[in-house]
Each structure stands twice: as structure tokens, then as C-alpha cells.
């Protein structure tokens, strides 16, 4: 059942439509991450849910409450929405102790002293900060400061948690650690989370579902596996993860590359509409292309680079360079070798379909 609902939500800045008639439902206790290139509208959407931006059209509900509605001319101020928010910047007060940082929003609400103490202790305990409660946040690492921000947001017992690039200021080690800590906290408190991030790995690790946006329009919503394995269009395929595209001539019998004709791979025939166009894009993930000694799509190895556990190949197919990644334990060709390629999970898209560029 939907807990957060956005119905036909629209936001314009002058002649630019930042968010265009968005419909979105988020369940209670669900984490949804919004992904997309800069300027796609994801941060604007988060700000409208938070109340930092008003709507130009549509309505936002949380539970039974309307929090913004253009038609009803209703707007609930941010401080009355009971949302916790964690920003990219740590936003901790260095002149206050860790304990006082977490307790501050509760004092602003004029809660009883005993309740302030109980909530602060609970939030500090669940974020592993009790041992440093009386210390300065300046003495903590970046990950520690972000825990303070999380504890402060959790202490108010929010209806919704909003995360705006919360881990982008951390180094890779702390970033990975905090992903799992946030997920554990979400499960423990049962809070709904709406997150904005540029980091696809972070979105995959944190979210129950991912929303991909482009130019203010939702392109796809699904689980991380659905979005990665079954992208709705070329834009999603190219934006999520690594991708390769080869332009090919098409006919009902198969496709042709560089003068060579190939039959359709089993179970991977494009739609009749794509075939009728006479030209299309063969798309694949670098990890979903195999080398084979005989047969397959012919290519020449241009580059072979060792990346620890992975070997990264660049192979020329017709006039296109294709990227292939295999584990270092998988036998593969050498630079200059001619080889055959087998696309294990190919996708076909119209040649003129928009890319993520």
C-alpha cells in the first residue's frame, strides 16, 4: 500500500520544466533511490517532498495527510512535515557535543527533558555513537560525522527520511560502510526513505527500488535487478552500469556488420518495428560478452588491461570498439588476435533512440 504518493507533480523554473507530471508511490518502510544525470529533476523532486520547493501542479500525500496540493492551494511548511533529512554536507554544529547535536531538534520541539534524553540515547546507541556522546563532532571521521547527522534525523522519529547525496563526501571505504549502516537503520526503524544519489552502487545497495529520470520525466521504476537486467529503453541501459552499442543493418533473416551477415541470436530477435527500420543498435553489458574460438561475431583485440580481478578488453567489431570484461581466471585472447564474440544477453534498440549523452 502506498505511503508516499506524488500525483502529477510538476515544477517549472521559467520556461524549463524540471519535473513533468510525476506519478510515484512509495510503500511504508521502503527505500527508493532516484538516479539520473545532473539537471534531470531528482533533487527538485526531493526538495518538493521536503517542502523546500512548492509545486506548480499536482499533489503530494504522506499517509492520510496532504502536504502539498496546487489545486487545493495547500502547502505544509517543512518544519511541520516531521521529516528527517540528511544532506551531502555533514551539517553538524562543532560548538555542540555529539549528544547536543542529536538532542537539539528535540529541544526545539519543547519535548519533556526525560523524553529528549531517551530519544537521544536511543539514536546514539543505534548509530554506535554512545561512546563519543560527550565529545566534539570535530574529533570524528567523515563517517562519524555522517552518523551524527543520521542520529539527529532519527531522533525526531520521522515519518520519512530524505537523503540528499548523503555519502558523496566520504572516502570509498567509509562510503561502503555507511551504505550498509543506513540500510540496517532503515530496517530497524521501519522508516520510508527517499534518496537522491549519483552513485549507482550506492543506489543498488541501499534501495528496494530505483527510479531513473531524464529531463524531468521518469524513464523507469523497478528493483535494482529489474532496472539493470531489463532496462526500459536505451537511455536506461546506457545510464545504469557499463554498456556497449554496435550499429547494425537489419533484415528479417538477421543482421549484418561490416559486410558480414549473422543470424539472429536465439531468443534475441528485435521487435518488428526495429527490424522494419533496417538499422538498429545491438547492446550488451561488457560482462555479458564471451570469447569463442570458432563462429560468433568477428573482431580484433585492440587492448587488454589487467584491473586486479578483472581483465578489460577493447575489441574492434566492424567500425566500433566493444568493451569486454572477464575475470582474470578466464582464458582470453591477446592483443592483435582475431576472435569470435557471443552476446549472452543482447538487447536491441532503434538506431535513433536517445542515449544518456
N, C-alpha and C positions, 0 to 999 in steps of 0.2 A: 504494500500500500504506500502511495506517495506521501512523503512528509514535507519535502520542499518542492514547491511547484512554481515554475515560470511559465506563464501563458501569454504567447505572442509578445514577448518583451522586446522592445525596440529602444535604441538610444542613438541619437544623432548629434554630431558636432558640426554645426553649419551645414554644408552640403554633403558631408561624409556620414554614412550610416555605419556606425561602429558595431552595432548588434542589430540584426534584422529578423524580427518576428520569431524569436527563440521560444520553443516549447521544450521544457525539461522537467523531469520528475526524478527526485532522489528519495530513496527509502530511508526510514529511520534506522540509524546505525550504519548506513552505507557511506563509503568514501568514493567520491567521484573526482577525478582529476581532469582538468581542462588543458589541452595541448594545442599548439598552433604556432605559426610564425609570429614575429613581432608585429603588432598592429592588427591582429586578427579579431580582437574584441574580447579575449578571455579575461583580462584584468578589468575591463569595463564591466563585464558581467558580474565579476566578484564584487566590485565596488557598488553596483546596484543592489545586490543582495545584502551587502553590509549597510547600505543606506548612505554611502558617501556620494552617490550619484542618484538623481531621481530619474524616473522613466519618462520617455516621450510617448510610449504606448505600452499597453499590456498590464499585467498584474503579477505580483509575487505573493505567494502564501507560504507560511510555515505552520504545519499542523492545521488547526482551525482558524489561525489568525491571518488576516490580510495585513501585510506590512507595507506594500506599495501598490497603488492602483490609479492609473491615469483616468479611467472612466469614472471612478468614484471620487476622484480628487482627494485621495488619501495617501499620506506619507508618514510613516512612523520613524521618528528620529533614531539614529544609530544607537544612542545610549539606552533606548527603551526596547531594543530588539533582543537583548540577552544573548548576544553572540560573542564568542571568543575569537580573537584574531591574532595571528602570528605573522609578522612581517619579515621581509628579507633582512632588514637591519634588525639587530637584536632588541633594540628599544628597551634596554634596562637602564635603571637610574643608578649611576655609580655612587651617589652620595647616600644611598639606602643599602641596608644589608640585603642579602638574598631573601631572608624571611620577610622584610618590609616590602620588597619589590612585589612579592606574591600577595601579601596582605593588603596592599594599597587600594586596589579596586574594591575590595570588600569594605574597607573603611569609608570610601566614598559613598557606598550604599547605606552607610549607617547601620550595619548589622550589629547585633549584640557581640560584645567582646569575646564571649565563650565560643560563639559560632565562627567568628573570624579566625580564632586560634585553631579550632577543629578543622575548618576547611583548608587553612594554610598548611597545617601539619599533614593532612591527607594528600594535598597536591605535591608537597615536597617529598613525601615518602614515595609516591608513585613515580616521581621523576628522579629518584636517587639523589636528592639534594639535602636530606636532613643533616648529614654530617657537616655541611658547609653553610647551614642556615644563618649563622651569625657572622659569616664572612662577607667580604665585598665581592660583588659580581666581577669587578676588575681583576680579581685573582683567579678567575675561571678561564678555561679554554673557550674557544668559539662554541664548541658543542655544549659546554656547561652553561654558557650564557643563553643559548637557544633553549636549553632545558628550563631555565628560569622563565623565559617568555612562555613556554608551554605550560608550566606550572601556574603562572599567573592567569592564563586563559582558562585553564581547567578549574581553578579555584572558584570561579563565579558559577560553576555548574551550567555551562552554556547549553542552549538548545541546539546550536550549530557552531562548529569550528570552521573558520575561514583561514586558509593558509595561502599566503602570497609569496611564492618563491622562498619558502622558509629555510631551505638548506643551501641555497646558492652561494652564501658567504663562507661556507665551511670547506675545509680541505677534503679530498676524496675519502680519507679514512673516516673522519667524523661524519661525513655526509652519509656514507653507507650505514654506519652505526645508528644514526638518528632515524633513518628510514624505518628500521625495524622497531625502534623505540616508539615512534609515533603510531605505528600500526598496532603495537601492543597496547598503548594507551587508549586507542580508539575502541579496541575490543573490550578492554576493561571497563571503560566508562559508557560504552554504547552510544557514543555521540556521532551525529552525522557530520561528515567533513566534505567541504567543497574546497578543492585545492587548485592553484594555478602554478604551473611549472614549465620551464623549457627543457628540463631534464627527462628524457624518455624513460631511462632506467628507474628514476625516482617514481614516475607515474606508474610504471609497471609493478614496482614493488609495493607501493602504498595503496593503490586504488582497487576497488571492486569493479568499477567500470571507468572507461576513458571516453572523454568527449573530444573530438578533433574539430577545430574550427578553421575557417579560411574566409577572410574578408567579411567578417561578421555573420557568416552563415555556418550552421552546424553541418559537417560533412558526414560524420558517423558517430554513433554512440554504441559501445559494446564492452565486453570484458577485454582485458589486455590480450588474451589469446585470440578472441574473435577479430579484434581490430588488426592485430599483426598477421593472422593467418588468412583472413577473409576481408581484405580492405574493400571499401565500398566503391572506390574509384582510383584513378591513377594518382591523384594528389595524396590520398591517404597512404597508398602503397609506398610512394616516394618519400613521404614525410616521416613515417614510422619505420625505424630501422634502416639498414643498408639495402640498396636496390640496384638492379641493372636493367637497362632497356635496350632492345635491339629493334630497329625498324625493319620490317619485312614486307615483301609483297605477298598478297593472299589470293587464293583461289579456292573453289570448293574442294579440290583434291589435296591441298596442303599449302605450304608457304615456301618462299624462295629467298635466299640470302646470297648476295654476290654471285648470282648466276647459277647457284646450286639449288635444286628443288628437294624439299623434305616432306615426308608425310606428316599428318597431324600426330602429335604425341597422344598416346592412349589416354582418354579421359580429359584431354586439354584442348578441345576444339573451341575456337572463339564463337561468339554469337553470330547468327546470320547477318545481323546488321553490320558487324565489324568486317566480316568476310566480303560483304557486298561493296564496301568502300574500296576494296582492292589493296589496301595498305593498313598495317596495324603495328602495334608495339608488343613484342614478346618481353615480358617482365619476369624477373626472378630475384630471389634473395641470393647473395653470394654463397651462403652456406647450403643452398638447395640446388647447387650445380655440381655434378660429379664428372670426373675424368673417366674416359673409357678408351681402350686401345683401338678398338675397331668400331666403325659406324659413328653415329651421333653427328652433331653439328660440328663442322671442322673449324679449327682455329690454330693460332700460333702463339706460344707463350712469349710474352714480351718482358715480363718481370716476375721475380719470385723473391719475396721478402719474409724473413722469419720474425714473427711477433710473439715470441715466447711459446705458448701452447698452440698458436695459430700460424699457419703459413698463408700469406696473402699473395695471390697470383693476379696478374693482368694478362688477359688473353685477347688477341685481336681476332674478331669474327667479322668477316666482310670489312666494312669500314668503321667498325665500332670496337672500343675496348670494353671488355667484360671483366668484372671483378669476381674472383672466386676465393673462398676461404675454406681451408681444410685444416684438420688437426695435424700437428707435426708428426703424428704416428701414421698418418695416411700416406701411402706412397703416391708420388705425383711426378709430373714431367719436369724437365729442366728448361731453362731459358733457351729459346730457339727451337724447341721441339714443336712438332705438329701433333695435334691431339684431337680427340673427339670429346664432345660435351653432351651430357644428358641432363636435361632440366627436370628435376624430380617433382616440382610443384609450380609449373609455369602458369602465368596469368596473361591474358590478352586484353589490350585496351585500344580504343581508337587512336590513330596516329595524331589526331589534332586535339586530344583531350588535354586539359590544362594540367601542368605539372606544379610542383611546390616552389619552383623558382620564382 
